Amino acid sequence: MDVEQTEMLIGKLEAMGFSRTQASEAAYAGISTVEAAINWLLEHEKGNGIGAQHGDVFIDGTGSFEVSEVVKSKAQNLRNQALKRKEEEEQKVGDVEKGSIQQSDRHSTQMTGKNQRKRHLAQGEADREEEMARERIRQKLLQDKLERWGSFRSAKATPSVKPEKTLTESPKDSQLLKPARLPSKNLPPIRDRIQECLRSLKRSTKNDHLKANMAFQTLWIYVKNIASNPDEVKFRKIRISNPFFQEHIGKFNGGVEFLELCAFERDEDGQFLLLPREKVDMKLLNLAALELQNAYSNPFFGLLSSR
C-alpha cells in the first residue's frame, strides 16, 4: 500500500476517534481496510508497544495504548454493520439459490406434466386407432360372412329375391306376390308397421349407413332362410342373447319388433324368438323382404321421418 493510501486509512481511523499513533500503528502493520485496522487495534489494545520506522514517519511505541469507550463503540458498530451486511449478502445469495432451485423444480414439474399429457394423448390416439382397426376387421369379417351366405345385392339378381316372387326357390312356393295384387287386407297396415320398424332401427344406429345396412342384411338372411327352408327348426329359432344377434339386431330399436311382425314369438323364458311352422306366411315374409330391399338400397330411407 503506497503512502497516499496509508494516509487515507490513517485519516479514516482518526475520524473514528483513534489517535494518530494508533491509526499509524494499524496502517503500518500492513492492513489495507478500515475494518481490518479496527480489529487489529482492538486485538492489540493491551499488547506490547510497537515502535517502527516507516519511511520518514517515526512511531514511538511506548507500551500498550488505551482505546476509549467511544472508539470501542464505534468500532463495534462498524463490525456489527459489516457482519449484518455479510449476513444480508449471504441471505440474498441463499434466496437467489433457493429461487433458482424452486424455479428449476417448477420447470421440472411443468415439463413432467407436459410429458405426461403428451403420453396420455399419444396413448389415447393409439387406443382409438387400434379400436378403429379392430372395428374395420370386425366389419370385414361380418361382410365376408354375409357374402358367404349370399349378399343382398347378388341375391337381388336371382329369381328368389325379385320383388315379384317369393324368396324361396322351391317350385311349390314360387307364388307371385306383387304389391299391387296383395290378397290380404291386413298386409298394407303391416307394411306400414314394418317400414316404421326399419326406420326406427336406422335412427337407432344414429343414421350410420354401414351399421344400418348390416342390420338390414342380417334380417334379410333370417327371412330368406325361413322362406327357403320353412321346415327347418334352426332357421325359425333365434337365441336372443347370441352376441351376433345382439350386435347387429337386438341392441337397436325396431329389430326385434320387425321379427315379431314376421310372426316370431318369445318363448316362456324369454330366451328365444320362435316362429311356429304353422305361422310361416310366405306372403308376409316376401313383403318383409321387399321392405328390407327398399331400406337397404335407398340411402335416404328414414331420413325424412320426424319420429
Backbone torsions as a table, in degrees:
resi	resn	phi	psi	omega
1	MET	NA	129.7	-175.9
2	ASP	-78.4	176.8	-174.6
3	VAL	-63.4	-40.2	-178.3
4	GLU	-63.4	-43.6	178.6
5	GLN	-65.8	-37.5	179.2
6	THR	-63.6	-43.5	179.6
7	GLU	-64.9	-36.0	178.2
8	MET	-65.2	-40.4	178.9
9	LEU	-66.2	-42.2	178.6
10	ILE	-61.7	-41.3	-179.7
11	GLY	-63.0	-41.9	179.3
12	LYS	-64.5	-40.4	179.8
13	LEU	-67.2	-39.9	177.8
14	GLU	-63.6	-37.3	-180.0
15	ALA	-65.3	-23.3	179.7
16	MET	-87.8	-5.3	176.0
17	GLY	113.9	-3.7	177.0
18	PHE	-76.9	151.4	177.7
19	SER	-74.4	165.1	178.2
20	ARG	-59.8	-40.1	-178.3
21	THR	-64.9	-47.7	-179.2
22	GLN	-62.5	-43.9	179.7
23	ALA	-63.0	-39.4	179.4
24	SER	-66.9	-42.0	177.4
25	GLU	-54.4	-47.4	-177.9
26	ALA	-68.6	-40.5	-177.7
27	ALA	-65.2	-41.9	-177.2
28	TYR	-86.9	6.5	173.5
29	ALA	-86.2	6.0	177.8
30	GLY	88.5	18.6	-178.1
31	ILE	-96.9	139.3	-173.4
32	SER	-113.9	-10.4	-178.7
33	THR	-120.7	154.5	-179.2
34	VAL	-62.3	-45.3	-177.9
35	GLU	-60.4	-44.1	179.3
36	ALA	-66.0	-36.8	179.1
37	ALA	-65.0	-41.7	179.0
38	ILE	-63.1	-44.9	178.7
39	ASN	-60.1	-40.9	-179.7
40	TRP	-64.0	-43.7	-179.5
41	LEU	-63.6	-40.7	179.4
42	LEU	-67.5	-36.4	178.7
43	GLU	-69.2	-31.8	-177.2
44	HIS	-101.8	17.8	-178.3
45	GLU	-57.8	-43.1	-178.4
46	LYS	-107.1	15.5	-174.8
47	GLY	-81.3	-176.3	178.2
48	ASN	-70.7	148.6	177.6
49	GLY	-63.4	144.8	-178.7
50	ILE	-121.2	122.4	175.7
51	GLY	-118.5	135.3	-177.2
52	ALA	-151.2	147.2	175.4
53	GLN	-97.7	116.8	-178.6
54	HIS	-121.9	93.0	-178.9
55	GLY	65.7	-124.0	179.4
56	ASP	-91.2	1.5	-177.7
57	VAL	-103.8	129.3	178.2
58	PHE	-116.3	123.9	179.1
59	ILE	-111.2	120.3	-176.7
60	ASP	-93.8	109.7	176.9
61	GLY	-81.0	115.1	-177.6
62	THR	-109.0	20.2	-179.1
63	GLY	117.0	-163.4	-178.6
64	SER	-70.4	154.2	177.5
65	PHE	-122.1	154.0	-178.4
66	GLU	-99.4	140.2	174.6
67	VAL	-107.3	126.8	-176.6
68	SER	-66.2	161.4	-179.7
69	GLU	-65.8	-34.0	178.0
70	VAL	-62.6	-44.5	179.3
71	VAL	-64.7	-40.3	178.3
72	LYS	-61.2	-42.7	-179.2
73	SER	-63.2	-44.7	177.7
74	LYS	-61.8	-42.2	179.8
75	ALA	-63.0	-43.2	-180.0
76	GLN	-64.2	-40.1	177.6
77	ASN	-62.5	-40.5	178.8
78	LEU	-62.8	-43.8	178.6
79	ARG	-64.7	-39.1	178.8
80	ASN	-63.5	-41.6	178.6
81	GLN	-63.3	-42.6	178.4
82	ALA	-62.6	-42.4	178.9
83	LEU	-63.7	-41.1	179.7
84	LYS	-64.5	-41.7	177.9
85	ARG	-62.4	-39.1	179.4
86	LYS	-64.0	-43.4	179.4
87	GLU	-64.7	-40.4	179.1
88	GLU	-63.7	-41.4	178.5
89	GLU	-63.3	-42.2	178.8
90	GLU	-64.4	-37.3	178.8
91	GLN	-65.0	-42.5	178.6
92	LYS	-62.0	-43.3	178.4
93	VAL	-61.3	-43.4	179.1
94	GLY	-63.0	-41.0	179.2
95	ASP	-64.4	-41.2	178.8
96	VAL	-62.7	-44.7	179.8
97	GLU	-65.3	-41.1	179.5
98	LYS	-64.4	-44.0	178.3
99	GLY	-62.2	-39.1	178.5
100	SER	-64.0	-41.1	179.4
101	ILE	-65.5	-44.3	179.7
102	GLN	-62.9	-42.6	178.6
103	GLN	-62.7	-40.3	178.0
104	SER	-63.9	-40.7	178.6
105	ASP	-64.5	-43.0	178.5
106	ARG	-62.1	-43.7	178.8
107	HIS	-61.6	-42.1	179.3
108	SER	-63.9	-41.3	178.9
109	THR	-64.3	-42.8	178.8
110	GLN	-62.5	-43.6	179.4
111	MET	-64.0	-39.7	178.0
112	THR	-62.9	-44.0	178.2
113	GLY	-61.8	-44.4	179.5
114	LYS	-62.5	-42.5	179.7
115	ASN	-63.8	-39.4	178.4
116	GLN	-65.0	-42.5	178.2
117	ARG	-62.9	-40.3	177.9
118	LYS	-62.7	-42.2	179.1
119	ARG	-64.3	-41.0	179.9
120	HIS	-64.3	-42.9	178.9
121	LEU	-63.4	-43.9	179.6
122	ALA	-63.0	-41.4	179.4
123	GLN	-65.9	-41.3	177.9
124	GLY	-62.5	-41.8	178.2
125	GLU	-64.4	-41.4	178.0
126	ALA	-63.6	-40.9	178.7
127	ASP	-63.7	-42.2	178.9
128	ARG	-63.1	-43.2	179.5
129	GLU	-64.3	-39.3	178.7
130	GLU	-65.0	-42.0	179.1
131	GLU	-65.1	-39.3	178.0
132	MET	-64.3	-40.0	178.5
133	ALA	-64.5	-41.5	177.9
134	ARG	-63.5	-40.8	179.1
135	GLU	-64.1	-39.3	177.6
136	ARG	-63.7	-38.4	179.0
137	ILE	-66.5	-43.3	179.2
138	ARG	-61.4	-43.7	-179.9
139	GLN	-64.7	-38.0	178.7
140	LYS	-65.6	-43.5	178.8
141	LEU	-62.7	-42.3	178.7
142	LEU	-63.6	-43.4	179.4
143	GLN	-61.3	-43.1	178.3
144	ASP	-62.1	-40.2	180.0
145	LYS	-64.7	-43.6	178.9
146	LEU	-64.6	-37.0	179.3
147	GLU	-67.7	-35.0	176.9
148	ARG	-65.4	-35.8	178.5
149	TRP	-74.8	-23.1	-175.3
150	GLY	120.5	104.6	-175.6
151	SER	-70.0	161.3	-176.1
152	PHE	-63.8	-43.0	-176.0
153	ARG	-70.1	-43.7	180.0
154	SER	-66.8	-31.8	179.1
155	ALA	-68.2	-29.4	-179.3
156	LYS	-64.0	-26.0	-177.9
157	ALA	-78.5	-14.1	-177.9
158	THR	-90.7	155.5	179.8
159	PRO	-61.0	-24.9	-175.4
160	SER	-72.6	-16.4	-177.2
161	VAL	-121.8	9.5	174.8
162	LYS	-67.3	145.3	-175.3
163	PRO	-55.3	-30.3	-174.6
164	GLU	-88.9	1.5	-179.3
165	LYS	-125.7	162.7	175.9
166	THR	-73.4	164.5	-178.4
167	LEU	-71.7	-27.8	-177.1
168	THR	-74.4	148.2	176.7
169	GLU	-98.8	1.2	179.9
170	SER	-69.6	133.1	-177.9
171	PRO	-57.8	-33.8	-176.1
172	LYS	-71.9	-18.5	-178.8
173	ASP	-109.5	8.0	-175.8
174	SER	-82.3	66.6	178.4
175	GLN	-95.5	144.8	176.4
176	LEU	-77.1	138.6	177.6
177	LEU	-142.3	86.7	178.1
178	LYS	-92.4	143.9	-179.5
179	PRO	-55.7	-31.6	-177.7
180	ALA	-74.6	-14.8	-176.0
181	ARG	-122.9	40.6	178.9
182	LEU	-71.8	121.6	-175.2
183	PRO	-79.3	-21.0	-174.7
184	SER	-95.1	137.1	177.6
185	LYS	-73.3	-18.1	-176.5
186	ASN	-84.2	-16.7	-174.2
187	LEU	-68.6	-42.7	179.3
188	PRO	-57.6	-45.9	175.8
189	PRO	-61.5	-36.7	178.2
190	ILE	-66.1	-37.7	177.9
191	ARG	-58.7	-43.1	179.0
192	ASP	-61.8	-41.3	-180.0
193	ARG	-68.9	-37.8	176.7
194	ILE	-63.4	-45.6	179.5
195	GLN	-60.7	-41.1	179.8
196	GLU	-65.7	-38.1	176.2
197	CYS	-60.2	-44.1	-178.7
198	LEU	-68.6	-37.1	175.9
199	ARG	-64.6	-42.4	178.4
200	SER	-62.3	-39.4	178.5
201	LEU	-62.9	-44.8	-178.8
202	LYS	-65.1	-41.1	177.0
203	ARG	-62.7	-34.7	-179.2
204	SER	-66.4	-25.2	175.4
205	THR	-83.5	6.8	-176.1
206	LYS	59.0	36.5	178.7
207	ASN	58.8	29.8	173.1
208	ASP	-75.6	109.5	-173.2
209	HIS	-59.2	-41.8	-177.4
210	LEU	-65.7	-48.3	-178.9
211	LYS	-64.6	-40.7	-179.9
212	ALA	-63.4	-44.6	-179.6
213	ASN	-66.7	-34.0	175.5
214	MET	-62.7	-40.8	178.7
215	ALA	-65.6	-43.6	179.4
216	PHE	-63.1	-41.5	178.9
217	GLN	-63.1	-42.9	-178.8
218	THR	-63.5	-44.4	177.3
219	LEU	-62.6	-39.6	179.0
220	TRP	-61.8	-38.5	178.9
221	ILE	-64.4	-43.3	176.9
222	TYR	-57.1	-47.1	-178.3
223	VAL	-63.9	-45.5	-178.4
224	LYS	-61.1	-45.3	-177.9
225	ASN	-62.5	-39.8	179.9
226	ILE	-68.5	-43.4	-179.5
227	ALA	-65.2	-34.3	-179.3
228	SER	-79.1	-30.7	-176.1
229	ASN	-137.5	69.0	-174.8
230	PRO	-65.0	-21.7	-178.7
231	ASP	-86.7	-10.2	-179.5
232	GLU	-79.4	116.0	-178.1
233	VAL	-65.2	-35.5	-175.5
234	LYS	-62.5	-27.6	178.5
235	PHE	-81.9	-16.5	-178.5
236	ARG	-104.0	15.5	-178.5
237	LYS	-136.2	121.6	-177.3
238	ILE	-124.9	124.6	175.7
239	ARG	-78.8	120.6	-175.2
240	ILE	-64.1	-34.6	-177.5
241	SER	-82.6	0.2	179.4
242	ASN	-57.6	126.4	-176.6
243	PRO	-56.4	-40.4	-179.4
244	PHE	-64.2	-44.5	179.5
245	PHE	-63.5	-43.3	-179.6
246	GLN	-65.1	-40.4	-176.8
247	GLU	-65.5	-36.7	-171.9
248	HIS	-112.3	-13.2	-179.6
249	ILE	-131.8	-56.2	-168.2
250	GLY	-61.4	-33.9	-175.3
251	LYS	-81.9	-7.0	-178.9
252	PHE	-102.3	140.5	175.1
253	ASN	-62.2	137.4	176.6
254	GLY	94.3	-17.8	-177.3
255	GLY	-67.1	-56.2	179.6
256	VAL	-66.2	-37.0	179.6
257	GLU	-61.5	-36.4	177.2
258	PHE	-61.0	-45.9	-179.8
259	LEU	-65.5	-36.6	178.1
260	GLU	-65.8	-33.1	175.0
261	LEU	-67.8	-24.0	176.0
262	CYS	-84.5	10.6	175.0
263	ALA	90.5	9.0	173.1
264	PHE	-69.3	147.7	178.5
265	GLU	-131.9	149.1	174.6
266	ARG	-79.2	142.1	175.8
267	ASP	-76.0	177.5	-174.9
268	GLU	-62.2	-36.1	-179.1
269	ASP	-83.4	-9.0	-179.6
270	GLY	72.0	20.0	-178.6
271	GLN	-96.3	-20.8	-175.9
272	PHE	-131.0	154.4	165.5
273	LEU	-104.3	123.8	-175.3
274	LEU	-120.4	141.4	173.9
275	LEU	-117.2	102.4	179.9
276	PRO	-58.6	144.9	-177.7
277	ARG	-58.1	-39.4	-176.5
278	GLU	-70.6	-13.4	-179.8
279	LYS	-101.2	5.9	176.8
280	VAL	-71.3	116.7	-177.7
281	ASP	-116.6	106.3	-176.5
282	MET	-60.7	-37.5	-179.5
283	LYS	-66.5	-40.7	179.0
284	LEU	-67.0	-40.9	178.0
285	LEU	-64.3	-40.1	179.3
286	ASN	-64.5	-40.6	177.4
287	LEU	-62.5	-42.1	178.0
288	ALA	-61.8	-40.1	178.8
289	ALA	-64.5	-41.0	178.8
290	LEU	-61.1	-43.3	180.0
291	GLU	-67.6	-35.7	176.0
292	LEU	-64.9	-41.7	177.5
293	GLN	-60.0	-43.2	-179.8
294	ASN	-64.5	-44.4	-179.9
295	ALA	-63.9	-38.5	-178.2
296	TYR	-70.4	-43.9	-172.4
297	SER	-83.6	-15.4	-178.0
298	ASN	-100.2	107.1	-178.0
299	PRO	-66.3	-16.8	-179.4
300	PHE	-99.6	9.1	-177.6
301	PHE	-60.0	128.1	174.9
302	GLY	81.5	-9.3	-175.4
303	LEU	-72.2	-26.4	-178.2
304	LEU	-91.0	-0.1	179.7
305	SER	-75.4	134.3	-178.5
306	SER	-90.5	-10.6	-177.7
307	ARG	-96.0	NA	NA
